[in-house]
Amino acid sequence: MEQTSLADFSVRLARFPRLGLAHLPTPLEPLERLTSYLGGPRLWVKREDLTGVGFGGNKLRKLDYVLHEAVTSGADTLVSGGVVQSNSQRQVAAAAAKLGLECHLAVYHGRVEPPSPAYGHSGNALLNRLYCAKLHDVPWTGDRNAAIKSLADELADDGRKPFVVPYGVSNPLGAVGYSSTAAELARQCAKLDFSPAAIVHCSGSAATQAGLVVGTAELLSSTRVVGIDIDAEPERVRDDVVTYAAAAADMLEADFSEEHVEVIAGHAGPAYGVPHEATLEAIALAGRLEAMELDPVYLGKGMAGLLALVETGHWGKGDDVIFIHTGGAPTLFAYRDTLPF
Ligand SMILES: Cc1ncc(COP(=O)(O)O)c(C=O)c1O
């Protein structure tokens, strides 16, 4: 029965062409030492940080689908943006280099107070330059896509053929693309003979969670998708997940119910991009027990949320819970001075 729905879902997903930039499927691995340290539930990690190009990460899976449109539309330039240490724009810059397209990035200043001198030139900021992206400094206004769009307009006026990649690669097609993670997990869990109680991950610009919600409702119907808000804007995140999930479900002829959207608040620390005590403890624990690199903006907060849910007995000791490692390790270097090790 499950295999039938997996085959059927895969056919519907295959109607959306992808470039094949990302190394897929990504591994699903047990977190044995962390599980035994916590005394259960059984924890697993889905290694979306191993998608390959440009140090990998969850955006590459969305870009595989979104950039297929860019290539077929005859675009010669990718235009995107994000904060100085955005993982998303680093993956756009890497994909552009791989595809031989010019890349222009609106780099937002003011959303995050630089936590250390390395912030402006290490980590993702260094990699953007390595991939030869052209960086345009703009002020953060709270509108994630306005500066990206006006940059694209300017480039079009100069005679280029720009293709806009939205902030976080979050749009309905990005969510369709990310539903492929649920299909991979359904296959991997069936092979390992378990049915996960939950999939836990960081949620921000929202298409990652939207894709997971749509794919999981079809293929792993007893599994909850739990998004940990890392933007300190849980209502906005939830609204955006609902919007993208509804649109992606339409495109995939899948069912969608708002009841499947769970965004957990309280683990984002004082603000986006500012790690708090629990973030730093989670980063240290994952490094010590699992040699797993979590970053101070996303994964450290996501793991802090997961640990808090485990501590409050959210799951039984015998449950299986999957944490999605969505990438982001380059940011560790940019936050060097805030880390206690
Ligand atoms: C490392 C990492 N994890 C998780 C996310 C959240 O994914 P989404 O923006 O699709 O909600 C991001 C987005 O920027 C990210 O860079």
The ligand as an SDF file (V2000), in Angstrom:
LIG
                    3D

 16 16  0  0  0  0  0  0  0  0999 V2000
   20.9860   25.8300    7.3540 C   0  0  0  0  0  0  0  0  0  0  0  0
   19.5600   26.1590    7.1330 C   0  0  0  0  0  0  0  0  0  0  0  0
   18.6260   25.3930    7.7320 N   0  0  0  0  0  0  0  0  0  0  0  0
   17.3080   25.6400    7.6010 C   0  0  0  0  0  0  0  0  0  0  0  0
   16.8590   26.7020    6.8460 C   0  0  0  0  0  0  0  0  0  0  0  0
   15.3940   26.9390    6.7790 C   0  0  0  0  0  0  0  0  0  0  0  0
   14.8430   26.5460    5.5590 O   0  0  0  0  0  0  0  0  0  0  0  0
   13.6400   27.3880    4.9790 P   0  0  0  0  0  0  0  0  0  0  0  0
   14.1710   28.7850    4.7450 O   0  0  0  0  0  0  0  0  0  0  0  0
   13.2330   26.7030    3.7330 O   0  0  0  0  0  0  0  0  0  0  0  0
   12.5630   27.4080    6.0030 O   0  0  0  0  0  0  0  0  0  0  0  0
   17.7880   27.5220    6.1930 C   0  0  0  0  0  0  0  0  0  0  0  0
   17.3260   28.6740    5.3940 C   0  0  0  0  0  0  0  0  0  0  0  0
   17.9270   29.6510    5.1910 O   0  0  0  0  0  0  0  0  0  0  0  0
   19.1650   27.2460    6.3430 C   0  0  0  0  0  0  0  0  0  0  0  0
   20.1010   28.0070    5.7510 O   0  0  0  0  0  0  0  0  0  0  0  0
  1  2  1  0
  2  3  1  0
  2 15  2  0
  3  4  2  0
  4  5  1  0
  5  6  1  0
  5 12  2  0
  6  7  1  0
  7  8  1  0
  8  9  2  0
  8 10  1  0
  8 11  1  0
 12 13  1  0
 12 15  1  0
 13 14  2  0
 15 16  1  0
M  END
$$$$
